[in-house]
Amino acid sequence: MTKNIEPRHYDVILSPVVTEKATIASEHNKVLFKVAAKATKPQIKEAIEKLFDVKVKSVNTLVRKGKVKAFRGNLGSQSNTKRAIVTLEEGHRIDVTTGL
């Protein structure tokens, strides 16, 4: 079977998020990803379904504000990041620890 993966799908999904909160969410069939700032929910859904060969139930997004940091007296800020919480249909799983 030939997968219909386009390069733009790799531009939408940047990386999985592996944190304690993401691990707890994975018990409820949810997976967290860092996504492109301009990615829309339908684009995220399509990219996840094509890349991982699963059915997506819903996509929730959030923008995590960058922290303000001081380094040698100079103030700087980290970039804002957009994250997607992807809920999968029953029977589908993504193991982010193994990679693509």
C-alpha positions, 0 to 999 in steps of 0.5 A: 500500500502506497501512503499518500504523504506530501511534504507539506504534512511534515511542515504542519507537524513539527514534533511530538511533546513528551512531558508528564502531562502528555504521558497522562493524556496518552492514557485517554487516547490523546497525543500532543504535538508542536505544530506550525504557528499558522496550521489550522485544525483541518490541516493538523487532522489531515497531516496526523491521519496521513503520517501515522495512518490513524483516525482522528476524532478531534483536534484542540489547539493552544498557543503557549506564550514564550517566557521572558528570560534575563541573560547577563542583564539583557531581557529576551523572550522565547518564541511562542509555540502552538500545540495541538492535542489530538484525540484519536478514535477508539482502537487507534494509537500513536507511540511517539517514543518510537518516532515515524 
